[in-house]
């Protein structure tokens, strides 16, 4: 026997395994040896009888713990014997690969069913041994089981499709590869979709088909044909025969299973999901994966269903719905508290489902905005949530470890008898069996480890679903919703710091009366009641809480719908303080929230406080957000949503001091540039579908004004000019509805303007101004590049001044470069104009008379204000004192270059860049207050304080004197540098 002592099974792993008992281990060893001898496997039989031989003790320990594995091994000892020669992992892959081979001609259903069951039994044995020996972690075990199930489904489907083809019911384009072009897709759902199957999982699948697939001979019979195929599939995979079964199969996750057929036409499915789909079905679709059938049909369906699963807005109602699902499970199953004996490790408290719900809830909330979160596996979802900042890394690590620990316990429960159970036994002996299948020697250590994981998961799950719900020590405030004069509630308002509790009580009572649109649904009121105490506490923290709450009342009155908004702040109580700051400081931002509450989503991104909105980041986020847009109008709506959210985000950062005004101007401009590029592409593509292309046609957009110099504010219009070029011989477009060249580009420009300015439910992208094009409103909307060059050769000084603040921002790159060169040539050509300085001075003098300042904070019009600074910068470029490289640069940068270039005898330029920065900061903050804030007294107090801080002043009383002082300095430099010599009255 000694020659067998050196033999080892090629299973791998170093995990220790303790037998259920010495007696049971000896019995299992003898039974397997007897089976081996009966099968003429002398090597295995002899090895089993050698004490201390290789992995014998671990093998018999495993068989002593699992009657199910022992029965397989004793029935087929050759599957153990082969492991002396081939690695268990390699053999598992070989089994799966073999199932992927073509089904032989003449194969019978019975033969295929036997093959599938034998393959499943062998692979299951080897996968279990690798798990128990520590050769494969649970993430590998679940993936192997999922790959096995997928291979079995695909083989059964190939057989069934070939059978339909032979019967003439289906005309397969490629009979050798029946799935290709068959029109049917099978989605793996749940753990199969996520490649996370457990040892005795059901497999959840849904059958969808494309009714117009060319292989379907009779569309009228297609539903019944594919439904029969579905029944055959279930029989081949799920029916228990003398050889066992492959996988129990469940099709109940399909839409409305009580009314829908087994196989559902994709158009019908989409109508169902878009009109009646529920949040649990959204959660289920997170893991949906085409596992068999026509790959093109499966991927196309997932693209079509994506907007149902992944909402364009952050969806915090999903948290409440998922919490309700879990509570329903707890009530139905009678789960209460954390235990070991008799605990359900899947559905019980602290169990696997809570980890899955923890990840899925946040995937549903943010996955529409962050495609990186759209992953099927739970461990990957937790990792990506951590990477994107939605979950702390330590929390993700903790939950992932607990998840895989619990999955191993679940496997152990199911390995005992191949039963789909998730409940731990109650008897100590049976519990010890589970503990040892999990590689624990003693029950106490296992119970301690299990309880630790369950309690950690329960705590994290509870924290996610309870955050933002006020402690009920302030529940007394709810009484105001029923009775605005509730004495206890009014006293509590006074304690919080409200000066006029009776007035506040009447306001809160009005909220409860249902008068406001946002409060009319029962679901919205439930969310609002949950957050009311926290809301009242947040608004009490300012210097004038009564005024702050009155401002919130006005905001609430204008809110069109409340459910999502209240769910959002209920789940994110930290936003309440920021909300209070916005409503009391910035009428423009508050109005934006009231009209489009989902802009608040932008603040929920964990990157809000750590990332500056750079040009590359904006483009990356925009590209991701547009990824699910299926058609032109949806693409435009997504652009409107993105632009509104990002403008709001920049405004809030500006208000809170995270950004200063000059950075905000750059961010607003980078956003407009990114959005405009996408709009131009979308409009041009849509226009081309109708009218074709112009031979050699190229278009580009020139940004002017504040967009051109990257100084946009929160409410700036954008000044644009569309230029084009084409082959000289081209006369019309080549589409189904051809247009002459000039008409083609004029209408294309009109479509661009319409896309930017047309109001929809998602608002307006931008107000645009095309009046700076050649000949202004009298000229054509679109200008040929050659006509632009000729016009600029004779242009007025004010038109060349406008060109100094221009940049090509979208369109054909080569044409953009040509436009930039044409702009520089137009400026250089007129550099020696003897009347240039007089023209600039005359223009400024006329503006002084025609557009006098309307208040001390009318920064553009006041003498020495922004117009003076901008004219000085433009004059510097036109006269050649500043390099042409600064065409399209921010005014402060141009003034800094002008300061450097100034001769020693010209003084006063030193302070201009700093003054420009100060006025830019004030202007940007002012724009958050609305269009009528022309004096400090017009501003909300907190906004005035923010301006004072930007100017480094002690308080708001110094704002107007400081601006007047700095403006006087600028006007003195302007008058000396660009003196006015004319007579406006002449």
Buried (B, 14 or more C-beta within 10 A) or exposed (E): EEEBBEBEBBBBBEEBBBBBBEEBBEBBBEBBBBBBBEBEBEBBBBBBBBEEBBBBBBBBBBBBBBBBBBBBBBBBBBBBBBBBEEBBBEBBEEBBEEBEEEBEEEBEBEEBBBBBBBBBBBBBBBBBBBBBBBBBBBBBBBBBBBBBBBBBBBBBBBBBBBBBBEEEBBBBBEBEEBBBBBBBBBBBBBBBBBBBBBBBBBBBBBBBBBBEBEBBEEEEEBBEBBBBBBEBBBBBBBEEEEBBBBBBBBBEBBBEBEEBBBBBBBEBBBEBBEEEBEBBBBBBBBBBBBBBBBEBBBEBBBEBBBBBBBBBBBBBBBBBBBBEBBEEBBEEEEBEEBBBBEBBBBBBBBBBBBBBBBBBBBBBBBBBBBBEBBBBBBBBBBBBBBBBBBBEEEBBBBBBEBBBBBBBBBBBBBBBEBEEBBBBBEEEEBBBBBBBBBBBEEBEEBBEBBBBBBBBBBEBBBEBBEEBBBEEEBBBBBBBBEEBEBEEBBEBBBEBBBEBBEBBBBBBBBBBEEEBBBBEBEEBBBBBBBBBBBBBBBBBBBEBBBBBBBBBBEBBBBBEBBBBBBBBBBBBBEBBBBBBBBBBBBBBBBBBBBEBBBBBBBBBBBBBEEEEBEBEBBBEBBEBBBEBBEEBEBBBBBBBBBBBBBBBBBBBBBBBEBBBBBBBBBBBBBBBBBBBBBBBEBBBEBBBEEBBBBBEBBBBBBBBBBBBBBBBBBBBBBBBBBBBBBEEEBEBBEBEEBBEBEBBBBBBBBBBBEBBEEEEEBBBBBEBBBEBBBEEEEBBBBBBBEBBBEBBEEBEBEBBBBBBBBBBBBBBEEBBEBBBEBBBEBBEBBEEBEEBBBBBBBBBBEBBEEEEBEBBBBBBBBBBBBBBBBBBBBBBBBBEBBEBEBBBBBBBBBBBBBBEBBEEEBEBBEBBBBBBBBBBBBBBBBBBBBEEBBBBEBBBBBBBBBBBBBBEBEEBEBBBEBBEEBBEBBBEBBBEBBEBEEEEEE
